[in-house]
Amino acid sequence: MNKGLFQFAKYSGIGLSWALTTIAYFFVGYMAGNWADAKLRTAPVFLLLGIILAMLLSVWTMVTEIRALISDVAGPKE
């Protein structure tokens, strides 16, 4: 297979994975924050906490994917 095409597929897969997990994190953070605020009548405290947690999880996901990519490129240590 063409090396450029392989690299494109690899990096676009990482980007697509990160985008989809970020959307999922924000959706869950938004919904859980709204639910908790409605139950406890603390709007918008838990909504903001849910969104902040979603941002942190999104960054953490990207960092772990980049670390895995770097370790694959570097190869096994001897």
CNS distance restraints for C-alpha pairs under 8 A (distance, minus, plus):
assign (resid   1 and name CA) (resid   5 and name CA) 7.42 0.50 0.50
assign (resid   1 and name CA) (resid   6 and name CA) 7.03 0.50 0.50
assign (resid   2 and name CA) (resid   6 and name CA) 6.28 0.50 0.50
assign (resid   3 and name CA) (resid   7 and name CA) 6.19 0.50 0.50
assign (resid   4 and name CA) (resid   8 and name CA) 6.12 0.50 0.50
assign (resid   5 and name CA) (resid   9 and name CA) 6.13 0.50 0.50
assign (resid   6 and name CA) (resid  10 and name CA) 6.14 0.50 0.50
assign (resid   7 and name CA) (resid  11 and name CA) 6.15 0.50 0.50
assign (resid   8 and name CA) (resid  12 and name CA) 5.88 0.50 0.50
assign (resid   9 and name CA) (resid  13 and name CA) 5.90 0.50 0.50
assign (resid  10 and name CA) (resid  14 and name CA) 6.44 0.50 0.50
assign (resid  11 and name CA) (resid  15 and name CA) 6.26 0.50 0.50
assign (resid  12 and name CA) (resid  16 and name CA) 5.99 0.50 0.50
assign (resid  13 and name CA) (resid  17 and name CA) 5.98 0.50 0.50
assign (resid  14 and name CA) (resid  18 and name CA) 6.14 0.50 0.50
assign (resid  14 and name CA) (resid  65 and name CA) 7.32 0.50 0.50
assign (resid  15 and name CA) (resid  19 and name CA) 6.14 0.50 0.50
assign (resid  16 and name CA) (resid  20 and name CA) 6.15 0.50 0.50
assign (resid  17 and name CA) (resid  21 and name CA) 6.17 0.50 0.50
assign (resid  18 and name CA) (resid  22 and name CA) 6.01 0.50 0.50
assign (resid  18 and name CA) (resid  58 and name CA) 7.39 0.50 0.50
assign (resid  18 and name CA) (resid  61 and name CA) 7.07 0.50 0.50
assign (resid  18 and name CA) (resid  62 and name CA) 6.35 0.50 0.50
assign (resid  19 and name CA) (resid  23 and name CA) 6.25 0.50 0.50
assign (resid  20 and name CA) (resid  24 and name CA) 6.23 0.50 0.50
assign (resid  21 and name CA) (resid  25 and name CA) 6.04 0.50 0.50
assign (resid  21 and name CA) (resid  58 and name CA) 7.12 0.50 0.50
assign (resid  22 and name CA) (resid  26 and name CA) 6.17 0.50 0.50
assign (resid  22 and name CA) (resid  54 and name CA) 7.27 0.50 0.50
assign (resid  22 and name CA) (resid  55 and name CA) 7.70 0.50 0.50
assign (resid  22 and name CA) (resid  57 and name CA) 7.95 0.50 0.50
assign (resid  22 and name CA) (resid  58 and name CA) 5.28 0.50 0.50
assign (resid  23 and name CA) (resid  27 and name CA) 6.10 0.50 0.50
assign (resid  24 and name CA) (resid  28 and name CA) 6.15 0.50 0.50
assign (resid  25 and name CA) (resid  29 and name CA) 5.98 0.50 0.50
assign (resid  25 and name CA) (resid  54 and name CA) 4.93 0.50 0.50
assign (resid  25 and name CA) (resid  55 and name CA) 7.80 0.50 0.50
assign (resid  25 and name CA) (resid  57 and name CA) 7.28 0.50 0.50
assign (resid  25 and name CA) (resid  58 and name CA) 7.13 0.50 0.50
assign (resid  26 and name CA) (resid  30 and name CA) 5.89 0.50 0.50
assign (resid  26 and name CA) (resid  50 and name CA) 7.72 0.50 0.50
assign (resid  26 and name CA) (resid  51 and name CA) 6.12 0.50 0.50
assign (resid  26 and name CA) (resid  54 and name CA) 5.24 0.50 0.50
assign (resid  26 and name CA) (resid  55 and name CA) 7.50 0.50 0.50
assign (resid  27 and name CA) (resid  31 and name CA) 6.09 0.50 0.50
assign (resid  28 and name CA) (resid  32 and name CA) 5.84 0.50 0.50
assign (resid  28 and name CA) (resid  50 and name CA) 7.79 0.50 0.50
assign (resid  28 and name CA) (resid  54 and name CA) 7.99 0.50 0.50
assign (resid  29 and name CA) (resid  33 and name CA) 5.80 0.50 0.50
assign (resid  29 and name CA) (resid  47 and name CA) 7.08 0.50 0.50
assign (resid  29 and name CA) (resid  49 and name CA) 7.83 0.50 0.50
assign (resid  29 and name CA) (resid  50 and name CA) 4.04 0.50 0.50
assign (resid  29 and name CA) (resid  51 and name CA) 5.33 0.50 0.50
assign (resid  29 and name CA) (resid  53 and name CA) 7.09 0.50 0.50
assign (resid  29 and name CA) (resid  54 and name CA) 5.87 0.50 0.50
assign (resid  30 and name CA) (resid  34 and name CA) 6.11 0.50 0.50
assign (resid  30 and name CA) (resid  47 and name CA) 5.87 0.50 0.50
assign (resid  30 and name CA) (resid  50 and name CA) 5.97 0.50 0.50
assign (resid  30 and name CA) (resid  51 and name CA) 6.19 0.50 0.50
assign (resid  31 and name CA) (resid  35 and name CA) 6.11 0.50 0.50
assign (resid  31 and name CA) (resid  47 and name CA) 7.93 0.50 0.50
assign (resid  32 and name CA) (resid  36 and name CA) 6.08 0.50 0.50
assign (resid  32 and name CA) (resid  46 and name CA) 7.85 0.50 0.50
assign (resid  32 and name CA) (resid  47 and name CA) 7.38 0.50 0.50
assign (resid  32 and name CA) (resid  50 and name CA) 6.87 0.50 0.50
assign (resid  33 and name CA) (resid  37 and name CA) 6.03 0.50 0.50
assign (resid  33 and name CA) (resid  44 and name CA) 7.88 0.50 0.50
assign (resid  33 and name CA) (resid  45 and name CA) 7.77 0.50 0.50
assign (resid  33 and name CA) (resid  46 and name CA) 4.48 0.50 0.50
assign (resid  33 and name CA) (resid  47 and name CA) 3.76 0.50 0.50
assign (resid  33 and name CA) (resid  48 and name CA) 7.13 0.50 0.50
assign (resid  33 and name CA) (resid  49 and name CA) 7.06 0.50 0.50
assign (resid  33 and name CA) (resid  50 and name CA) 5.28 0.50 0.50
assign (resid  33 and name CA) (resid  51 and name CA) 7.88 0.50 0.50
assign (resid  34 and name CA) (resid  38 and name CA) 6.08 0.50 0.50
assign (resid  34 and name CA) (resid  43 and name CA) 7.67 0.50 0.50
assign (resid  34 and name CA) (resid  44 and name CA) 7.75 0.50 0.50
assign (resid  34 and name CA) (resid  46 and name CA) 6.96 0.50 0.50
assign (resid  34 and name CA) (resid  47 and name CA) 5.50 0.50 0.50
assign (resid  35 and name CA) (resid  39 and name CA) 6.25 0.50 0.50
assign (resid  36 and name CA) (resid  40 and name CA) 5.99 0.50 0.50
assign (resid  36 and name CA) (resid  41 and name CA) 7.89 0.50 0.50
assign (resid  36 and name CA) (resid  42 and name CA) 7.92 0.50 0.50
assign (resid  36 and name CA) (resid  46 and name CA) 6.26 0.50 0.50
assign (resid  36 and name CA) (resid  47 and name CA) 7.89 0.50 0.50
assign (resid  37 and name CA) (resid  41 and name CA) 5.12 0.50 0.50
assign (resid  37 and name CA) (resid  42 and name CA) 4.86 0.50 0.50
assign (resid  37 and name CA) (resid  43 and name CA) 4.90 0.50 0.50
assign (resid  37 and name CA) (resid  44 and name CA) 6.49 0.50 0.50
assign (resid  37 and name CA) (resid  45 and name CA) 6.97 0.50 0.50
assign (resid  37 and name CA) (resid  46 and name CA) 5.79 0.50 0.50
assign (resid  37 and name CA) (resid  47 and name CA) 6.93 0.50 0.50
assign (resid  38 and name CA) (resid  42 and name CA) 7.20 0.50 0.50
assign (resid  38 and name CA) (resid  43 and name CA) 7.14 0.50 0.50
assign (resid  42 and name CA) (resid  46 and name CA) 7.24 0.50 0.50
assign (resid  43 and name CA) (resid  47 and name CA) 7.11 0.50 0.50
assign (resid  44 and name CA) (resid  48 and name CA) 6.12 0.50 0.50
assign (resid  45 and name CA) (resid  49 and name CA) 6.30 0.50 0.50
assign (resid  46 and name CA) (resid  50 and name CA) 5.90 0.50 0.50
assign (resid  47 and name CA) (resid  51 and name CA) 6.28 0.50 0.50
assign (resid  48 and name CA) (resid  52 and name CA) 6.10 0.50 0.50
assign (resid  49 and name CA) (resid  53 and name CA) 6.01 0.50 0.50
assign (resid  50 and name CA) (resid  54 and name CA) 6.11 0.50 0.50
assign (resid  51 and name CA) (resid  55 and name CA) 6.28 0.50 0.50
assign (resid  52 and name CA) (resid  56 and name CA) 6.29 0.50 0.50
assign (resid  53 and name CA) (resid  57 and name CA) 6.11 0.50 0.50
assign (resid  54 and name CA) (resid  58 and name CA) 6.06 0.50 0.50
assign (resid  55 and name CA) (resid  59 and name CA) 6.29 0.50 0.50
assign (resid  56 and name CA) (resid  60 and name CA) 6.09 0.50 0.50
assign (resid  57 and name CA) (resid  61 and name CA) 6.02 0.50 0.50
assign (resid  58 and name CA) (resid  62 and name CA) 6.37 0.50 0.50
assign (resid  59 and name CA) (resid  63 and name CA) 6.16 0.50 0.50
assign (resid  60 and name CA) (resid  64 and name CA) 6.21 0.50 0.50
assign (resid  61 and name CA) (resid  65 and name CA) 6.24 0.50 0.50
assign (resid  62 and name CA) (resid  66 and name CA) 6.13 0.50 0.50
assign (resid  63 and name CA) (resid  67 and name CA) 6.10 0.50 0.50
assign (resid  64 and name CA) (resid  68 and name CA) 6.16 0.50 0.50
assign (resid  65 and name CA) (resid  69 and name CA) 6.18 0.50 0.50
assign (resid  66 and name CA) (resid  70 and name CA) 6.10 0.50 0.50
assign (resid  67 and name CA) (resid  71 and name CA) 6.14 0.50 0.50
assign (resid  68 and name CA) (resid  72 and name CA) 6.21 0.50 0.50
assign (resid  69 and name CA) (resid  73 and name CA) 6.31 0.50 0.50
assign (resid  70 and name CA) (resid  74 and name CA) 6.09 0.50 0.50
assign (resid  71 and name CA) (resid  75 and name CA) 6.08 0.50 0.50
assign (resid  71 and name CA) (resid  76 and name CA) 7.76 0.50 0.50
assign (resid  72 and name CA) (resid  76 and name CA) 7.87 0.50 0.50
